[in-house]
Amino acid sequence: MSRKKAHETLSWQDANALLQQKGVTLISAGLDEVPFAYKDIETVMAAQSDLVEILARFEPKLVKMSPDGERPEN
């Protein structure tokens, strides 16, 4: 899903339910930054298995991104 499509089709109710289920605290973000907007990491990594060696897995529990409508910091 593209970031634009995420903005047009996703709701904060759905996003917050998923984040709560995963135990993630969201400080700020736009709808284009929620997990639904990204490709599945397992699929992406599998497609690159000949190029990468997985050393660790990161499971975020606290997320702070630019609030909706704000430009990210440079």
C-alpha positions as CSV (number, residue, x, y, z in Angstrom):
1,M,0.0,0.0,0.0
2,S,1.3,3.5,-0.8
3,R,1.5,6.2,1.8
4,K,-1.2,8.2,-0.1
5,K,-3.5,5.2,-0.2
6,A,-2.9,4.6,3.5
7,H,-4.0,8.2,4.2
8,E,-7.1,7.7,2.1
9,T,-8.2,4.3,3.4
10,L,-7.0,3.7,6.9
11,S,-8.6,4.8,10.2
12,W,-7.0,5.6,13.5
13,Q,-9.4,3.2,15.1
14,D,-8.0,0.3,13.2
15,A,-4.4,1.5,13.6
16,N,-4.7,2.0,17.4
17,A,-6.3,-1.4,17.8
18,L,-3.4,-3.1,16.0
19,L,-0.8,-1.1,17.9
20,Q,-2.5,-1.9,21.2
21,Q,-2.6,-5.6,20.3
22,K,1.1,-5.5,19.6
23,G,1.9,-3.6,22.8
24,V,3.2,-0.5,21.0
25,T,2.8,3.0,22.5
26,L,2.3,5.6,19.8
27,I,3.4,9.1,20.7
28,S,2.7,10.7,17.3
29,A,2.5,9.7,13.7
30,G,0.5,10.2,10.5
31,L,-1.8,7.5,9.1
32,D,0.8,7.0,6.3
33,E,3.2,5.7,9.0
34,V,1.1,3.0,10.6
35,P,2.0,-0.7,10.1
36,F,-0.7,-1.3,7.4
37,A,1.1,1.2,5.1
38,Y,4.3,-0.8,4.9
39,K,5.2,-4.0,3.0
40,D,5.4,-7.2,5.1
41,I,9.0,-7.3,6.4
42,E,9.1,-11.1,6.3
43,T,8.3,-11.0,2.5
44,V,10.8,-8.3,1.9
45,M,13.6,-10.1,3.7
46,A,12.8,-13.4,2.0
47,A,13.1,-11.7,-1.4
48,Q,16.6,-10.6,-0.4
49,S,17.8,-13.7,1.4
50,D,20.8,-14.0,-1.0
51,L,21.9,-10.4,-0.2
52,V,21.5,-10.1,3.6
53,E,22.3,-11.9,6.8
54,I,19.8,-11.4,9.5
55,L,21.6,-10.6,12.8
56,A,18.8,-9.5,15.0
57,R,15.1,-8.6,15.0
58,F,13.8,-5.3,16.4
59,E,10.3,-5.1,17.9
60,P,9.4,-1.5,18.7
61,K,7.4,-0.7,21.8
62,L,7.5,3.1,21.6
63,V,7.0,5.1,18.4
64,K,7.5,8.8,17.8
65,M,7.2,10.1,14.2
66,S,6.2,13.4,12.8
67,P,2.6,14.3,13.6
68,D,0.1,14.1,10.7
69,G,0.6,17.1,8.4
70,E,4.0,18.1,9.7
71,R,7.3,17.7,7.8
72,P,9.7,15.3,9.3
73,E,12.9,16.7,10.9
74,N,15.9,16.7,8.6
